[in-house]
Amino acid sequence: MNNSILQKYNVPGPRYTSYPTVPYWDEDNFTHEIWIETLKRSFVESNSKEGLSLYIHLPFCESLCTFCGCNKRITKNHAVENPYIEAVLKEWALYCDILDEKPIIKEIHLGGGTPTFFSTQNLEDLINGIFCYAVKAKEHEFSFEGHPNNTTHAHLQKLYDLGFRRVSFGVQDYSEKVQKAIHRNQPFHNVAKVTFWAKEIGYTSIGHDLIFGLPFQGVDDIIDTIEKTHSLQPDRLAFYSYAHVPWIKGNGQRGFNDEDIPKDEEKRHLYEVGKDLLDENDYYEIGMDHFALKSDSLYDSFKNGKLHRNFMGYSSSKTQLMIGLGVSSISDSWYSFAQNVKSLEEYYALLETDQLPVFRGHLLTEEDLIIRKHILNIMCQFETSWEDKANYIAEIPEILAQLEEMKKDRLVIIKKNGIQVTDAGKPFIRNICMAFDLRLKRKTPETQLFSMTI
């Protein structure tokens, strides 16, 4: 990759799991009443046609991984499981009381934290408790994140019996030096064991999450990790850039020095080496940071124009309504976002008084909704269009003017009524989306809010 282009575009930028991004939410004009009104509206519009998605945040981990930016509570005390499951089911019951009919659940994703921190019995109680108030969609997709060190055969079998067919395992990197730096001692045989178990049980989509740009990580580490990964043949892969944002995540990301982290050209070279290896091993690039075999549903949805992206990441199908349960979870009615409180103690206290534990959110404007569509199109299909006048806004000429430099650098193709990301432009997809981010352009942050784009 041309170093001058890399330096030009390596700037702080959002990952666009939402638009507007969380730092640009208009919290002052958001209320619980607004959230409930848009929730009901979206439910009426979508429940019978496509169902809804549930994201359930399970925050407990037995040890701290220093690369992680998730909301988590570190403990070895498993007595915390039952009260938390009861609280999540209480929150779900409050939502179901608001809705006029039984929700049809198309997607469930268990994230964390470490979902497999919980016992199989508690996970069964959680899922069965959810379906006391809901029904499964005929073509549902349930997934969870498994830690290779503590995911047991019983975990995999129980969740499979409950309807889960997709699992992702956090791998990050197989180098012992890198693992020590990020406090994630995880031998290859642990990952191999859970991957083979999942295949034998019948999971149809097994994913591995890899990270480039970790402390002490070199080219040989990337090659070794991807070769080992290929030997296990997961169906899909996430190959993320490590986001070093210690000003947000505090001491959890200061287990190593800044100079230990690959930067700029060195970091991008790690990605290029990894991407080339993935290409050689028949993993097809899908959206940002994701790769899949052609046999995986994520590949089919990308090819058929049905790929979707939300706070759960990339999904092979779209639901208009996503409800987030658990501490810090974010919900999305399409018309508004709502985030739960981040403190476990506050979460429990609000539920004890029969209140939804939402503490902030954002009501999307008409402009927000149009920009959101364009950013989703770019993130999911590498192109967007305003041929339909409903997707045109007055700022399009301004956006195109900003993209002109990227056109000269052959990162985008500007068409009569749209743009297309080139293969050379795919590593810069966050930068391309930033051209559409009107809120970011109107109010440049005074301090660094986001990780570097490259």
C-alpha positions, 0 to 999 in steps of 0.5 A: 500500500502507498505510504503517502495514502496511508498517512493521508487517511490514517485519522481518528474515525468511527466504526459506524455500528450506528449513525449517528455515532454514540458521541453525537447522540442528542441526549437532551431531547431524548426521553423514555416516552420517545423510546417507547413510542418509537419502539411500539411504532417499529414493532407494529411495522415489523413484528409480523413481517420479519420479527425482531432481534434480541441482544443479551449482554452477559457481562461477567469475566473471570479475568481481564483481557487488556485489549477489550473495550466491552462493558464487563465485571471481573469476578470468579464468584459464580453466585452472580449468575442467578440474580443477573438472569432474573434481572434480564428476564424482568427487563424482558417482561417489562418490554413485553408488557409494553407490546400489544402482541407476542414478539416473534424473535428472529435473532438472538445474540449472547454477547459479553463479557463472557456468555460461557461464564454462565452455567448451562442451566442458567443459560437454559433458564434464560432462553426458556424465560425469554420464550415464555413471552415470545415465539421463535420465527420459523427461520431464526438465527441464534448465536453466541460468543464463546471463550475457548478456555471455558466453553464446554461440550455441555455449553455447546450441546445445550445451546444447540438444543435451544436453537443456536446454530452459530458460535464465534470464538475469540482467538485474537492471536496465537503468539505466547508473547502477544497473549501474555501482553493482552492477558489472554493465555489461550492455547491453540488446542483449546480453540481446536477442541471447541471448534471440532466439538461445534462441528460434531454437534452440528453448528452451521456457522463457526466463527473465529475473531482475530485482531491485528495491531496487538502489542508485540505482534509481528508478521510471523505472528499473523502468518502463524495465527492465520495458518492455524486458523485455516487448519480448523476451517471456521466458516467465517472470520472477523479480522479486526484492527486493534482499537487502542483508546486508553483515554476511554477504556482506562487502565484495562488497556495500559498493560503494555506501553504505547511503543509496543503497539504496531503503528501506521505502515507496520500495522497496515502491513500486518493487515495486508499480509493477513488479508492476502492469506485469507484470500489464498485460503478462500475467505471472501471479504465481506463488509468491513473486517469480515471474511467468509467461506462461500458456503456460509450464510454471510457470503450469501447475504452479501451477494444477495444484497441482504447483509445488515449491520447493527450493534451486534455486528454484521448479520445475514438478515435484517430486522428493523427492531433490535432490543438490547437486554442487560447492563449497557446494552443498546436497543435500536427501533430504527427511529431511535436508539436507547442505551441501558445504564452501565452500572450493575447496581443501577441496573438492578435498582431500576428494575426493582422499581419496574423501570426500564433501565434506559439512561440515554438515547437519540431520536433520529431526524429525517436527515439522520435516517437518510445518512444512516441508509447511505452509511449502511449501504457502504458498510454492507455493499460497498456502494450507495445510491441516491437515484431514488429522490427519497435518498437525496439530501441537499448536502450531496454535492458537499459530500461528493466534493470531499470524496473527490480526493478519494476518487483521485486516489482510486478509492471510490468511483463517483457515478451519476447518482451514487458512489462505489468503493473500489477494491483499493478503497475497502481498507478505507471504508471508515474514511469514506463513510466519514464523508457522509457523516454530517454530524461529525463535520458540523462539530469536530470533536475537541478531544480524540473520541475514536480509534485510528481508521487504519 
